[in-house]
Amino acid sequence: MKKKLIITVFILLGLGLFADVLWKTDWTEVTATLRQLTLLNMMVFLLVCSISQTLMAWRWRIILKSHGYLVSFWKIWLYRMTGYGISYITPTQVGGEPARVYFLNENHDIPLRESSSSVLLDKLLEMSAFVVFVLSGVLAVSFTNLLPNHTLYFIFALLAVFGFLLGYAFKKLLDGSGFITSLFQKLRLGRVRGLQNFEQKILKTEMMIADFLSHTDHKRTTVPLICLISLLAWAFTIVEYALVISFFGLQMSFLQIFLVGTVPLFTYLLPLPGGLGALEKAHVSLFTVLGQSAGAAVAVIVMIRFKEIFLSTIGFAYALTHGLTLMGRKKEEVRAERRLKKAQKRLRREQRSLAEQQRGKPDKLPVEL
């Protein structure tokens, strides 16, 4: 109940900030700025935006491959877009991860433990790179005296909390106790009916992540590679901002572009769907202290929101056409279909197991009479 109240308060604050930005914006200037865009500009912008998502999909595919499962890149990309879209409309940044696990298990017969392990590790790496990326921008702006001290303190505190949680999660994973498992035990969720058997399942999933991170070959090659991919994917955010700013003809230095491409992103850490309201207000405030108009800031954020909605739409379109909806269908039909699919999966597993047993048996010798 308390959690719902906190989220509700944040959403109302976000809506208030969003309404404030809309009310104070000179929409004549915004419209004039947006009219400078050409079709070629939009195509180049969306192409660059897709590069960061492609890099993140590549990282997830590498993790899955290290677990022994090879899934087509196109499928991985679509599953990731589905998770992105669902997370975008939820107050937290992890709302779409169960959908990614579902598709791996449903479409590729990857066990839930391996599916969950790959998704959880992918998300931890994404959030770690995100914190490092935003922190670099906040550190840069702290030497410029552009933002008031209380704003910097708030951003630093927020990043410190998330950085501590991520560090604690990796520590618990590597020492064998498990991050989620530890929380499970401290909250005594094992006493809840239906959750008694979950603790060992969660621990086994987290141990797969620990084995991946501590494996000698992975530490030398795979882990550095996926960390580099994570940072590179977020770095393309700067390229996106640089493109939009150049399309609009705004005169900004590389440092200023770096600041507007990193600092406002801390709002994604707030319990708001897509940082609604807070992201807009942060852009307007930062653009103003950099000597740019509020209308230019709103034009830039319109492009950022367009990108996010475009990518989310792809994810939703795939999800709604591949089993993540009950709209327009009876629940009984969906449940019957799911039971049939589970029975088919069990049958395929039994057939594979029987085939393996038959291959392992020695050929019978002929009996001499």
Secondary structure, DSSP 8 states (H G I E B T S, - for coil): -HHHHHHHHHHHHHHHHHHHHHHH--HHHHHHHHTT--HHHHHHHHHHHHHHHHHHHHHHHHHHHHTT----HHHHHHHHHHHHHHHHTSSSTTTTHHHHHHHHHHHH---HHHHHHHHHHHHHHHHHHHHHHHHHHHHHHHTTT-S-HHHHHHHHHHHHHHHHHHHHHHHHHHTTS-HHHHHHHHTTGGGSTT-TTHHHHHHHHHHHHHHHHH-HHIIIIIHHHHHHHHHHHHHHHHHHHHHHHHHTT----HHHHHHHTTGGGGGGGSSSGGGTTHHHHHHHHHHHHTT--HHHHHHHHHHHHHHHHHHHHHHHHHHHHTT---TTS-HHHHHHHHHHHHHHHHHHHHHHHHHHHHHHS--------
